[in-house]
Amino acid sequence: MGEATQHTTGKADAAEPTADVLASYRDKPFHIYVIDRVLRDQLKVILEALKFSNVTVHKTPLAYFENARALGQLLLTREGVFLINPPSHAVSPGSKMRIPKELPEYFETVKLVVGNTRRDVMQTLAKCVPVFTDIHFSQKRENTLITLAQYGVSGAFILQKLESLSGLAPKMREIRAKEQLMERYREVRDYLAEYLPHKEGRLEELKERQEERELSERKAEADKWMRAGHEARAGGDWERAVQCFSKAIEIYPRDPAAYMESGRTYVRLKRYPKALMRFAQAEEVAEGSPEPNKEIGMVRVLQAQERLRSGDSPNEPEVMQLLNDAMTNFQRALDKAAAIKPLDEEDSRQRDVEAVTRIAGELMKVDLKSTLGKGHPTVKQLGAMAREAFNRVANTEMDELPAGQLIFLGLAAIDERNFTEAERLLFKAARDEGHFAEACNEIIYMGTLVRKLEGPLRAIDIYNRLLELDPPNKAAVNFNLAVAYAVEHKDLESAGAIVRGLMLEPSLAQNEMFYKNHQLYQVLETVVDIFDTVAAMQKRTTVPELARRTVHFQERLERHIAAGQNKDALVLAYNLARKIPEFFDNEAILADKTIAEFLQSRVTMCRSAGKESLTWLAGFLEEFLERRKSAGYSKRLIAFSRFKMEALKVLERGGESNEAAFFFTKAVMAHPEYTQAVELYASEESMRLAREVHDALRYVDVGKVRG
């Protein structure tokens, strides 16, 4: 070990605000074990100026491992505070390469030296206070302190890096050196005043912060796995989802959400024992949450329903045991919901009322009637349980019930098959912004039951009314609307609705539930085939200039009419009649009711205007209208033109493509033979819509539809 020089006196400085704080520590031994010569000399002068009377400066070996071993020996034989500044690099014995070393690595080496003795390693290393300069000192100090706490080190003096004086003239260098010393003096003084009085409790504080940091890091990592699990589940990869949620639990077992999502995924896979295990674990982690018990009850219902479908009687002991367990857990969930307290004094929400209302509403949707029958005791018990829980928290004296309670009452009305009352309550609840999405979801649920129990027409009305509210889940509404239209054998509307839904949310077709409604298969197959044909034809069709001009002027005329620009429309019709009269002989123009009805309404006005040009136009239009009466154009072409016109109207007023696609899909469904007509491919707007629809349909698994 190197020699040591002891200094027992120091040059006093002017009185400082921290003098009283440091007074009781001036006899404490201080050891300067600093490899940086300039910093070592500065610390020596500063401690003398601060009147510390027992300061020792130790020689420090330059070699990294020898330096660490020497410090370890000093720590074993000396008491006091060790201000240390170790080598920043080690030299590889073989290659002489300089290998950067961080502070934790250095202390790990010192720990090995101390650990070979019977001394308490943490207590021994706690004497050390690393002192070093770093340009990022303010950002690194917190991280450094927390990292070193594992070695018992509770403080670190991370000083600002001072500018180099090597380029200055001798006189200026001397002046700046004194100034830098004073800057360093103030830093060290303030660090000592902070460190010495609080040293004893600082280590525990740092350990707590380290635990908090580790928890935060683990939580962030677990959240990544949770997101991956949700993505896998959305893509139908249920096994991958299970693995992701299990990884999240392993990394951060305190989060009940991971257990819940894992359990729900197991339910989807029908692995009920594992689902129950996860929900039970969630109950342990989040004792006050009603969700685990609710989910346990749901699983027990599913298990009972499976036994009933396999032939067991509703009164079999095993079935009744499952149902009783379900009821017990449902009641626990409601009791826990009722016990939920406000988050704080400023939380004005009735969180217990909201929770009870929500869970009671979910219980109303548990379908036991179809398997047990309306008169089964469990069916009656479940309904009574939900209503009783709701009645305990509902404020029946209020003139206007909160939206959450309206939703519950709506679900209760659905349970009683009173769909008129349910519709009134749920649409009223939808006026509340905070419950809008929830109310919309329950309206979709109601629509499904209405379709099955009362027929598709009323369901269609409900879904169309809901779409007028611009719900957040428009894709799901359109899907259910398409099913209802298909059941009613309105294939054009069904096709339009399903395309609109897929354009809103293409991933809709990746959900397995998309293929559960066989009523949609024929419509889906037809739509996919038609737009596949259009896509193929578009690639190989060369549009003649005459057809392109005809379609261009037709759409231009239609736009003027749709926008109410009657004068512009009439001027265009006159110019076409004068310059391209054959335009009015085209089958698509003859079949276009929008154009024909407009021209019919202008004939009398033109004839009575008293202008030769308009009189001539009136005669031309009358001849056109007569030819139209005897023309043998297809009625399907009329429908195509009408729906295409509606699509153009949507685009003209700046509407969304999915709405225009609704009408365009109806157009090609009304006249599928028109996919062979060159005029279809002459319309840029039509082809743009066709490409967008084709892109949305590419997610449809045609094999499942045709299977």
C-alpha positions in Angstrom: 0.0 0.0 0.0 1.2 3.5 -0.7 2.4 6.0 1.9 0.0 8.3 3.7 0.4 11.9 4.6 -1.5 13.3 7.6 -2.6 16.9 7.9 -3.8 18.1 11.3 -4.3 21.8 10.6 -6.0 23.7 7.9 -6.2 27.3 6.8 -9.4 28.8 7.9 -11.8 30.5 5.5 -14.4 33.1 6.0 -17.4 32.1 8.1 -19.9 30.1 6.0 -23.6 29.4 6.5 -22.8 25.7 6.9 -20.2 26.2 9.6 -22.6 25.2 12.4 -23.8 22.1 10.5 -20.2 20.8 10.1 -18.9 21.8 13.5 -19.7 18.4 15.2 -17.9 16.5 12.4 -14.6 18.3 12.3 -12.8 15.7 14.4 -14.1 12.9 12.2 -11.3 11.1 10.2 -11.4 12.0 6.4 -9.4 9.9 3.9 -8.7 11.3 0.4 -8.2 8.3 -1.9 -8.4 10.2 -5.3 -6.5 9.2 -8.4 -7.1 12.6 -10.1 -4.2 14.8 -8.9 -5.9 18.1 -9.4 -9.0 17.0 -7.7 -7.0 15.4 -4.9 -5.1 18.7 -4.2 -8.4 20.7 -4.3 -10.0 18.4 -1.8 -7.1 18.6 0.6 -7.2 22.5 0.5 -11.0 22.6 0.8 -11.1 20.2 3.8 -8.4 22.3 5.5 -10.3 25.5 4.8 -13.4 23.9 6.3 -11.3 23.2 9.5 -11.5 19.4 9.4 -8.6 18.4 11.7 -8.1 14.8 10.8 -7.5 14.5 7.1 -5.3 11.9 5.5 -4.2 11.9 1.8 -3.4 8.4 0.6 -1.3 7.5 -2.4 -3.5 5.7 -5.0 -2.1 3.0 -7.3 -2.7 3.7 -11.0 -3.5 0.1 -11.9 -7.3 -0.6 -11.6 -7.3 -3.9 -9.7 -4.4 -2.9 -7.4 -6.2 0.4 -6.7 -9.3 -1.5 -5.7 -7.4 -4.0 -3.5 -5.5 -1.2 -1.7 -8.8 0.6 -1.0 -10.2 -2.7 0.4 -7.3 -3.0 2.8 -7.6 0.6 3.9 -11.3 0.2 4.6 -10.6 -2.9 6.8 -8.0 -1.0 8.9 -9.2 2.6 9.1 -12.4 4.4 10.2 -13.9 7.6 8.9 -15.1 9.0 5.6 -13.3 7.9 2.4 -13.5 10.3 -0.4 -12.6 8.1 -3.4 -12.0 8.7 -7.1 -11.0 5.4 -8.8 -9.4 4.8 -12.2 -11.9 5.0 -15.0 -10.1 2.2 -17.0 -8.5 -1.1 -16.5 -5.8 -2.4 -18.7 -6.1 -5.9 -20.3 -2.9 -7.9 -19.3 -2.6 -9.5 -22.7 -3.4 -6.8 -25.2 -2.7 -3.7 -23.1 -6.2 -2.4 -24.2 -7.9 0.1 -22.0 -11.2 -1.2 -20.8 -13.7 1.4 -19.5 -15.0 0.7 -16.0 -18.1 2.0 -14.2 -18.3 2.7 -10.5 -20.5 -0.4 -9.7 -17.8 -2.6 -11.3 -15.1 -0.9 -9.1 -17.1 -1.5 -5.9 -17.8 -5.1 -6.9 -14.0 -5.6 -7.0 -13.6 -3.9 -3.6 -16.4 -6.0 -2.2 -14.5 -9.1 -3.2 -11.5 -7.9 -1.1 -13.6 -7.1 1.9 -15.7 -10.2 1.5 -12.8 -12.5 2.0 -12.8 -11.4 5.7 -15.4 -11.7 8.3 -16.2 -8.1 8.2 -19.7 -6.8 7.3 -19.3 -5.9 3.6 -22.1 -3.3 3.5 -21.0 -1.6 6.7 -17.4 -1.5 5.5 -18.2 -0.1 2.1 -20.5 2.5 3.6 -17.5 4.5 4.6 -16.9 5.4 0.9 -18.1 8.6 -0.8 -17.2 8.6 -4.5 -16.1 12.0 -5.7 -15.8 12.7 -9.5 -16.6 15.1 -12.2 -19.2 14.6 -14.9 -20.6 16.9 -17.5 -24.0 15.3 -17.0 -23.7 15.5 -13.2 -27.2 16.7 -12.4 -28.9 13.9 -14.4 -26.5 11.2 -13.2 -26.4 11.9 -9.5 -29.8 10.3 -8.7 -29.0 7.2 -10.8 -25.5 6.9 -9.3 -26.7 7.1 -5.8 -29.5 4.5 -6.3 -27.1 2.1 -8.1 -24.4 2.4 -5.4 -26.9 1.8 -2.5 -26.6 -2.0 -3.1 -23.0 -1.7 -1.8 -23.9 0.3 1.3 -22.7 3.6 -0.3 -25.2 6.3 0.7 -23.6 9.4 -0.9 -21.7 10.6 -3.9 -20.2 14.0 -4.7 -20.7 14.5 -8.4 -18.9 17.8 -9.2 -19.2 20.0 -12.2 -16.5 19.5 -14.8 -14.2 22.6 -14.8 -12.7 24.1 -17.9 -9.1 23.3 -18.8 -6.5 26.0 -17.9 -3.7 24.6 -20.1 -4.1 27.2 -22.8 -4.0 30.3 -20.5 -1.1 32.6 -19.8 0.5 31.9 -16.4 -1.0 34.9 -14.7 -4.5 34.2 -16.0 -4.1 30.5 -15.2 -3.3 31.4 -11.5 -6.4 33.7 -11.3 -8.7 31.1 -12.8 -7.3 28.3 -10.7 -8.2 30.3 -7.5 -11.6 31.0 -8.9 -12.1 27.3 -9.8 -11.0 26.3 -6.3 -13.6 28.6 -4.8 -16.3 27.1 -7.0 -15.2 23.6 -6.0 -15.0 24.7 -2.4 -18.7 25.7 -2.4 -19.7 22.5 -4.1 -17.8 20.3 -1.6 -19.0 22.3 1.4 -22.6 22.0 0.3 -22.3 18.2 -0.3 -20.7 17.7 3.1 -23.5 19.7 4.8 -26.1 17.6 3.1 -24.3 14.2 3.5 -22.9 14.1 7.0 -26.0 14.9 9.1 -28.3 12.5 7.1 -25.9 9.7 6.4 -27.5 7.2 8.7 -31.0 7.3 7.2 -30.0 8.0 3.6 -29.2 4.4 2.8 -32.6 3.1 3.7 -34.2 5.9 1.7 -32.0 5.0 -1.3 -32.9 1.4 -1.0 -36.6 2.3 -1.0 -36.1 4.4 -4.1 -34.2 1.6 -5.7 -37.1 -0.8 -5.0 -39.5 1.8 -6.4 -37.4 2.1 -9.6 -37.1 -1.6 -10.0 -40.9 -1.9 -9.6 -41.5 0.8 -12.1 -39.1 -0.9 -14.6 -40.8 -4.2 -14.0 -44.2 -2.6 -14.4 -43.1 -1.0 -17.7 -41.8 -4.3 -19.0 -45.0 -6.1 -17.9 -47.0 -3.4 -19.7 -45.2 -4.3 -22.9 -46.2 -7.9 -22.5 -49.7 -6.9 -21.7 -49.9 -4.9 -25.0 -48.4 -7.8 -26.9 -51.1 -10.0 -25.3 -53.9 -7.7 -26.4 -52.4 -7.5 -29.9 -52.1 -11.3 -30.1 -55.7 -11.8 -28.9 -57.0 -9.2 -31.3 -55.3 -11.2 -34.1 -56.9 -14.5 -32.9 -53.6 -15.9 -31.6 -54.9 -17.0 -28.3 -52.0 -19.3 -27.3 -49.6 -16.4 -27.9 -51.8 -14.1 -25.8 -51.8 -16.6 -22.9 -47.9 -16.7 -23.1 -47.7 -12.9 -23.1 -50.1 -12.4 -20.1 -48.2 -15.2 -18.2 -44.9 -13.3 -18.8 -46.5 -10.1 -17.5 -47.6 -11.9 -14.4 -44.1 -13.4 -13.9 -42.4 -9.9 -14.3 -44.9 -7.9 -12.2 -47.2 -10.2 -10.1 -48.8 -7.3 -8.3 -51.0 -6.2 -11.2 -54.5 -7.8 -11.1 -55.1 -6.8 -14.7 -52.6 -9.4 -15.9 -54.4 -12.2 -14.1 -57.7 -11.0 -15.3 -56.7 -10.8 -19.0 -55.0 -14.2 -18.7 -58.2 -15.6 -17.2 -60.4 -14.2 -19.9 -58.1 -15.6 -22.6 -58.3 -19.1 -21.0 -62.1 -18.7 -21.0 -61.9 -18.0 -24.7 -59.9 -21.2 -25.1 -62.4 -23.1 -22.8 -59.7 -24.0 -20.4 -61.9 -23.2 -17.4 -59.8 -24.6 -14.6 -56.9 -22.4 -15.6 -59.2 -19.4 -16.0 -60.6 -20.0 -12.5 -57.0 -20.2 -11.1 -56.2 -16.8 -12.7 -59.3 -15.2 -11.4 -58.7 -16.5 -7.9 -55.2 -15.1 -8.1 -56.6 -11.8 -9.2 -58.9 -11.8 -6.2 -56.0 -12.3 -3.9 -54.0 -9.4 -5.4 -57.0 -7.0 -5.6 -59.1 -8.0 -2.6 -61.6 -5.1 -3.0 -62.2 -5.5 -6.7 -65.5 -7.0 -7.7 -64.2 -8.1 -11.1 -62.6 -11.4 -10.2 -65.7 -12.8 -8.4 -67.9 -11.7 -11.3 -65.6 -13.5 -13.8 -65.5 -16.6 -11.6 -69.3 -16.6 -11.6 -69.4 -16.3 -15.4 -67.1 -19.3 -15.7 -69.2 -21.4 -13.4 -72.2 -20.5 -15.6 -70.3 -21.6 -18.7 -69.4 -24.9 -17.1 -73.0 -25.5 -16.1 -74.2 -24.7 -19.6 -71.7 -27.1 -21.1 -73.0 -29.9 -18.9 -76.6 -29.0 -19.8 -75.8 -29.2 -23.5 -74.1 -32.5 -23.0 -77.4 -33.9 -21.6 -77.3 -33.3 -17.9 -80.6 -32.3 -16.2 -80.8 -28.7 -14.7 -81.4 -30.3 -11.4 -78.4 -32.6 -11.4 -76.3 -32.0 -8.2 -73.2 -31.2 -10.2 -75.0 -28.6 -12.3 -76.7 -27.1 -9.2 -73.3 -26.9 -7.4 -71.9 -25.0 -10.3 -74.8 -22.6 -10.4 -74.8 -22.1 -6.7 -71.1 -21.2 -6.8 -71.9 -18.8 -9.6 -74.6 -17.1 -7.5 -72.2 -16.9 -4.5 -69.5 -15.2 -6.5 -72.0 -12.9 -8.2 -73.2 -11.8 -4.8 -69.7 -11.3 -3.6 -69.0 -9.1 -6.6 -72.1 -7.0 -5.9 -71.1 -6.7 -2.2 -67.6 -5.6 -3.1 -68.9 -3.1 -5.6 -71.2 -1.6 -3.0 -68.2 -1.2 -0.7 -66.1 0.8 -3.1 -65.2 4.2 -1.6 -64.4 7.6 -3.3 -60.7 7.9 -4.4 -60.4 11.1 -2.2 -62.4 13.9 -0.7 -62.6 15.7 -4.1 -64.0 12.6 -5.9 -67.6 13.5 -6.2 -68.6 10.4 -8.2 -70.7 7.7 -6.6 -68.2 5.0 -7.4 -70.1 2.4 -5.5 -73.4 3.2 -7.4 -71.5 3.1 -10.7 -69.9 -0.2 -9.9 -73.0 -1.9 -8.6 -75.1 -0.6 -11.6 -72.5 -1.9 -14.1 -72.1 -5.3 -12.6 -75.9 -5.7 -12.0 -76.3 -4.8 -15.7 -73.9 -7.5 -16.8 -75.7 -10.1 -14.7 -78.9 -9.1 -16.5 -77.2 -10.2 -19.7 -76.3 -13.7 -18.4 -78.4 -16.0 -20.5 -79.7 -18.8 -18.3 -83.3 -18.8 -19.7 -82.3 -20.5 -22.9 -80.8 -23.5 -21.1 -82.6 -23.6 -17.7 -86.0 -22.2 -18.7 -87.7 -19.0 -17.3 -89.1 -20.8 -14.2 -85.8 -22.3 -12.9 -85.0 -21.0 -9.4 -81.5 -19.9 -10.4 -82.9 -17.7 -13.2 -85.2 -16.0 -10.8 -82.5 -15.7 -8.2 -80.1 -14.1 -10.6 -82.6 -11.5 -11.7 -83.7 -10.8 -8.2 -80.1 -10.4 -7.0 -79.3 -7.9 -9.7 -82.5 -5.8 -9.1 -82.1 -5.9 -5.3 -78.5 -4.7 -5.6 -79.5 -1.9 -7.9 -82.4 -0.8 -5.8 -80.2 -0.5 -2.7 -78.0 2.1 -4.4 -80.4 3.8 -6.9 -81.7 7.2 -5.9 -85.4 6.7 -6.7 -86.3 10.2 -5.6 -84.5 11.8 -8.5 -86.6 13.1 -11.3 -83.8 12.3 -13.8 -81.9 9.1 -13.2 -78.2 9.1 -14.0 -77.3 7.5 -17.3 -75.7 4.4 -15.7 -78.9 3.6 -13.9 -80.9 4.1 -17.1 -78.7 1.6 -18.7 -79.3 -0.9 -15.9 -83.1 -0.4 -16.2 -82.8 -0.8 -20.0 -81.0 -4.1 -19.5 -83.7 -5.1 -16.9 -86.3 -4.3 -19.5 -84.5 -6.4 -22.1 -84.4 -9.3 -19.6 -88.2 -8.9 -19.4 -88.4 -8.8 -23.2 -89.9 -5.3 -23.0 -87.9 -4.0 -25.9 -90.0 -0.8 -26.4 -89.1 0.4 -22.8 -85.5 -0.8 -23.2 -85.1 1.2 -26.4 -86.5 4.3 -24.7 -84.2 4.0 -21.7 -81.0 3.1 -23.6 -81.4 5.9 -26.2 -82.0 8.3 -23.3 -78.9 7.1 -21.6 -76.9 7.6 -24.9 -77.5 11.4 -24.5 -75.0 11.3 -21.6 -71.5 11.8 -23.0 -69.8 9.9 -20.2 -72.0 6.8 -20.9 -72.5 7.2 -24.6 -70.2 4.3 -25.7 -71.6 1.9 -23.0 -75.2 2.8 -24.0 -74.4 2.2 -27.7 -72.9 -1.2 -26.9 -76.1 -2.2 -25.0 -78.2 -1.0 -27.9 -76.3 -3.3 -30.3 -76.9 -6.2 -27.8 -80.6 -5.3 -27.7 -80.7 -5.2 -31.5 -79.4 -8.8 -31.7 -82.0 -10.1 -29.3 -84.7 -8.1 -31.2 -83.7 -9.7 -34.5 -83.8 -13.2 -33.0 -87.1 -12.8 -31.1 -89.1 -10.2 -33.0 -87.6 -10.3 -36.5 -85.1 -8.3 -38.5 -87.2 -5.3 -39.5 -87.3 -3.8 -36.0 -83.6 -4.6 -35.5 -82.9 -2.7 -38.7 -84.7 0.3 -37.4 -82.8 0.2 -34.1 -79.4 0.0 -35.8 -80.2 2.7 -38.3 -81.4 5.0 -35.5 -78.2 4.2 -33.6 -76.0 5.1 -36.6 -77.6 8.5 -36.7 -76.0 9.1 -33.3 -72.5 8.5 -34.8 -71.6 5.8 -32.2 -67.9 5.0 -31.6 -68.4 1.4 -32.6 -69.9 2.0 -36.1 -68.2 -1.0 -37.6 -70.0 -3.3 -35.1 -73.3 -1.6 -35.8 -72.9 -2.0 -39.5 -72.0 -5.7 -39.1 -75.1 -6.4 -37.1 -77.1 -4.3 -39.5 -75.8 -6.3 -42.4 -76.9 -9.6 -40.7 -80.4 -8.2 -40.1 -80.7 -7.1 -43.7 -79.5 -10.5 -44.9 -82.1 -12.3 -42.7 -84.7 -10.0 -44.3 -83.3 -11.0 -47.7 -82.3 -7.4 -48.5 -79.0 -8.3 -50.1 -78.2 -4.9 -51.6 -78.5 -3.2 -48.2 -76.7 -6.1 -46.5 -73.8 -5.8 -48.9 -73.6 -2.1 -48.5 -73.6 -2.3 -44.7 -71.0 -4.9 -44.4 -68.7 -3.0 -46.8 -69.2 0.2 -44.8 -68.3 -1.7 -41.7 -65.2 -3.2 -43.2 -64.0 0.1 -44.5 -64.4 1.6 -41.0 -62.5 -1.3 -39.4 -60.9 -3.8 -41.8 -59.8 -6.0 -38.9 -63.5 -6.8 -38.3 -63.0 -9.7 -40.7 -60.2 -11.1 -38.6 -62.5 -11.6 -35.6 -63.8 -15.2 -35.4 -67.3 -13.8 -34.5 -67.4 -12.3 -38.0 -68.0 -15.8 -39.3 -70.6 -17.0 -36.8 -73.5 -15.5 -38.7 -74.0 -17.9 -41.6 -76.8 -15.6 -43.0 -74.1 -13.3 -44.3 -72.2 -15.9 -46.2 -74.0 -15.6 -49.5 -73.8 -11.8 -49.5 -70.2 -11.8 -48.5 -69.2 -14.3 -51.2 -71.1 -12.3 -53.9 -69.5 -9.0 -52.8 -66.0 -10.4 -52.7 -66.4 -12.0 -56.2 -67.8 -8.8 -57.7 -65.0 -6.6 -56.5 -62.4 -9.2 -57.4 -63.8 -9.1 -60.9 -63.7 -5.3 -61.0 -60.1 -5.3 -59.8 -59.1 -7.8 -62.4 -61.0 -6.0 -65.2 -59.6 -2.6 -64.3 -56.1 -3.9 -64.9 -56.8 -5.2 -68.4 -59.4 -2.8 -69.6 -58.5 0.0 -72.0 -61.2 2.7 -72.0 -62.0 4.3 -75.4 -62.0 8.0 -75.4 -65.7 8.3 -76.4 -66.7 6.2 -73.3 -64.4 8.3 -71.1 -65.9 11.6 -72.4 -69.5 10.2 -72.0 -69.0 9.2 -68.4 -67.1 12.4 -67.6 -70.0 14.6 -68.9 -72.6 12.3 -67.3 -71.0 12.6 -63.8 -70.5 16.4 -64.3 -74.2 16.8 -65.2 -75.2 14.7 -62.2 -73.0 16.8 -59.9 -74.7 20.0 -61.0 -78.1 18.5 -60.5 -77.2 17.1 -57.1 -75.8 20.5 -56.0 -78.9 22.3 -57.1 -77.0 24.2 -59.8 -79.9 24.1 -62.2 -78.6 26.8 -64.5 -75.2 25.2 -64.9 -76.8 21.8 -65.5 -79.1 23.3 -68.2 -76.2 25.1 -69.9 -74.2 21.8 -69.9 -77.2 19.9 -71.3 -77.6 22.5 -74.1 -73.9 22.4 -75.1 -74.0 18.6 -75.1 -77.1 18.6 -77.3 -75.5 21.0 -79.7 -72.0 19.5 -79.9 -72.3 15.9 -78.9 -76.0 14.9 -79.5 -75.1 11.2 -79.5 -74.4 11.6 -75.8 -78.2 11.4 -75.3 -78.4 8.1 -77.2 -76.1 6.2 -74.7 -77.9 3.5 -72.8 -76.5 4.7 -69.5 -77.8 8.2 -70.1 -81.3 6.9 -71.1 -81.4 4.8 -67.9 -80.2 7.7 -65.7 -83.4 8.8 -63.9 -81.6 11.7 -62.2 -80.8 13.3 -65.6 -84.1 12.4 -67.1 -86.2 13.8 -64.3 -84.2 17.0 -64.3 -84.5 17.5 -68.1 -88.3 16.7 -67.9 -88.7 19.5 -65.4 -87.0 22.0 -67.7 -88.9 21.4 -70.9 -91.9 23.7 -70.2 -89.6 26.4 -68.9 -87.4 26.2 -72.0 -90.4 26.3 -74.4 -92.0 29.4 -72.7 -88.7 31.3 -72.3 -89.1 33.0 -75.7 -85.6 32.3 -76.8 -84.8 30.5 -80.0 -82.0 28.5 -78.4 -84.1 27.3 -75.5 -87.1 26.5 -77.8 -84.8 24.3 -79.8 -83.5 22.7 -76.6 -87.1 22.0 -75.5 -87.7 20.1 -78.8 -84.5 18.2 -78.4 -85.3 17.2 -74.9 -88.8 16.1 -75.8 -87.4 13.8 -78.5 -84.9 12.4 -75.9 -87.7 11.7 -73.4 -89.8 10.0 -76.1 -86.8 7.8 -77.1 -86.3 7.0 -73.4 -89.9 5.7 -73.1 -89.3 3.1 -75.8 -85.7 2.3 -75.1 -85.0 -1.3 -73.9 -82.5 -0.5 -71.2 -82.2 -2.7 -68.2 -84.0 -1.9 -65.0 -80.8 -3.0 -63.3 -79.0 -0.2 -65.1 -81.5 2.3 -63.6 -80.8 1.0 -60.1 -77.0 1.1 -60.8 -77.3 4.8 -61.9 -79.4 5.7 -59.0 -77.1 4.2 -56.3 -74.0 5.5 -58.1 -75.5 8.9 -58.1 -76.0 8.6 -54.3 -72.4 7.7 -53.9 -71.3 10.8 -55.9 -73.6 13.0 -53.8 -71.8 11.8 -50.6 -68.4 12.6 -52.1 -69.6 15.9 -53.5 -70.7 17.2 -50.1 -67.4 16.0 -48.5 -68.8 12.9 -46.9 -66.7 9.9 -45.9 -65.6 7.2 -48.3 -67.2 4.4 -46.3 -70.6 6.1 -46.8 -70.0 6.5 -50.5 -68.9 2.9 -50.7 -72.2 1.8 -49.1 -74.1 3.2 -52.1 -71.5 2.1 -54.7 -71.6 -1.4 -53.4 -75.4 -1.4 -53.7 -74.9 -0.1 -57.3 -72.7 -3.0 -58.5 -74.8 -5.5 -56.5 -77.9 -4.2 -58.3 -76.3 -4.7 -61.7 -73.3 -7.2 -61.5 -73.3 -7.6 -65.3 -72.2 -3.9 -65.5 -68.8 -5.0 -64.3 -68.2 -6.1 -67.9 -69.2 -2.6 -69.3 -66.3 -0.4 -70.3 -68.2 2.7 -69.0 -67.7 1.5 -65.4 -63.9 1.7 -65.8 -64.2 5.2 -67.3 -65.2 6.7 -64.0 -62.3 7.8 -61.9 -64.4 8.2 -58.8 -66.0 4.8 -59.3 -62.6 3.1 -59.7 -61.2 4.9 -56.6 -64.1 3.6 -54.5 -63.8 0.1 -56.1 -60.1 0.0 -55.0 -60.9 1.1 -51.5 -63.7 -1.5 -51.2 -61.4 -4.2 -52.6 -58.7 -3.3 -50.1 -61.2 -3.6 -47.2 -62.5 -7.0 -48.5 -59.1 -8.5 -48.6 -59.3 -9.4 -44.9 -62.3 -11.6 -45.5 -61.4 -15.3 -45.2 -63.3 -16.5 -48.3 -62.5 -20.1 -47.4 -64.6 -19.9 -44.3 -67.4 -18.2 -46.2 -67.5 -20.7 -49.0 -66.8 -23.7 -46.7 
